[in-house]
Amino acid sequence: MKIKLVLLFVMVLVFSCKNDPQTGPVEIYYGENVCERCKMIISEKDFAAQYQLSVGEAVNFDDLGCMFHYMAEVHKDGISAIYVMDYGSKTWIDGKNAHYVWVQSIATPMGHGVIALGNEGEAREFADKENGKYLGGLSEATKWVMKK
């Protein structure tokens, strides 16, 4: 009887540890990982971005502009999550709900000058303070970068 209980316990553990897709951003190793679009090493946390495909693969970028271009050119569908670095707090935020700002004086790795903020009021205020442009949400920011 004791052996049956141990076997049952082991089976429960094995089946409960199945390979579920990761939630949240996958860790980026700054100075090692490479941007999927421009192939440069991702070295600046402030401008990092990542999206995850529905198959569980994470796609990393060194500049929001690289991510916008790659999404539009390569992965138009099948993106399950988008994560961008909040310029103010330096933490990951949901890229689908972020607010994007273009500021000419901010030197992003590939020169797109786009940053993300989690709060619309902060984004608008930052754009005004830095003589930038409030781009709006993900769709509007992507369209704006693609036209540039």
N, C-alpha and C positions, 0 to 999 in steps of 0.2 A: 504494500500500500504506500509506503514511504517513497519508493522508487517512482511510482506512478505520479505522485504529487510533484516530485522534483522534475520529472519529464514534462508534466503539464506546465509548471512554472517556466521551464526553459523554452517551451514552445510559445508561450505567451510573450516572453521577452523577445524572441526572434521575430515574431510577427508584428510586434509593436514597434520594432526598430527598423521598419521598412524605409526605403529611400524616398522620403517626401521631398518635394522641391523646396529649396531654401526660400525663406521669406526675408525681406530686407536686402540691403546691398551686400554684394560679395566683396570681401576685403581687396583693396587695391594696394599693391606693394609699390610705393612711390620710389622712383629711381630704378625700378625693375620692369614693371608692366609697361606695355606699349599701347599707344592709341590705335584703335582699329582702323581709323581713316588715314591719318597722316604718318603713322608708323613711328612717331617720336616717343621717347620715353616719357611716361607720366611722372612729372616731378613736382608739380604745384597743386597741393590739395585744394586751394581756393577755387580752382576752376574745373575740378574733376567731375565727370559725369559717367553714368552707366545705365544701360538698360538691359533687361533680361528678356530672353525669348521664351515663348511658351514651352519650348523643349528643355528649358532649364539652363541654357547657356547665358553667361554674362558677357556683355560687350562693353569694353571700357574706352573712355575718351579723355584727352588732356584738355579739351576746350569745348565749351557748349556748342560753338559753331560746327565743330567736327561732328558732334552727335546729331545736330539738326540735319546736316548734309547727308550723313550716313543713313539716318532714318528715312529720309526722303528718297534716297538713291537705291538703297539696298533692302532695308527691312521696312517696307511700307505696312506690312501686316505681321501678326505673330508676336508683337511685343506685349509682354504680360505686365511689366513694371518698369518705371523710369525713376532713377534716383539722380539728384543733382546736389551739389554742395551749396548750402546756404552761405552766401558771401559774408553775412554778418556774424552768424554763430559758428561757422565752420563745421556744421553737422550736416548729415545727409537729410534731405527732405524729399517728399514725393514730387517728382518732376512734372506730373500731370496737374498738380495743384499749385505749382510754384508761379511766381511772378517774375518776369524777365525784364532786365534793364540793359540798355546799351549806353556805354560811356566811353567816349573817344580816348580819354586820358588813362583808362585802365588797360594795361598791357597784358592781355591774355596770351597764353602760349602760341596760338596761331593767329593772333591779331584780330579776332572777331569782336572783342570788347564787350561781350555779353556776360552778365552775371545773373544769378538767381537769388531770389529772396522769398521767404515763406509767407510774408505778410504784404498784402497789397499796399497798405498805407506806407509802410517802410520803403517799399519799392518806388512808389511815386515820389516820396520825400527825397529819397536818394537820387533819383533822376533829376529832380529840380535843383538840389544842392550841388550836384556835379555837372550841371549843364548837359545832362544826358537825355535819353528818350525812354519813356516807359513803353515797353513793347506789348505788355499784356501777358496772356497765358501761353501755354506751350504751342498751340496752333498758330497764334499770331506771331510769336517770336520766330517760329520755324519759317513761316512765309516771309517775314522781314529779312532774315539772314539769307534765304535762298535768292531773294531779289538783289541783294547787295553785291 
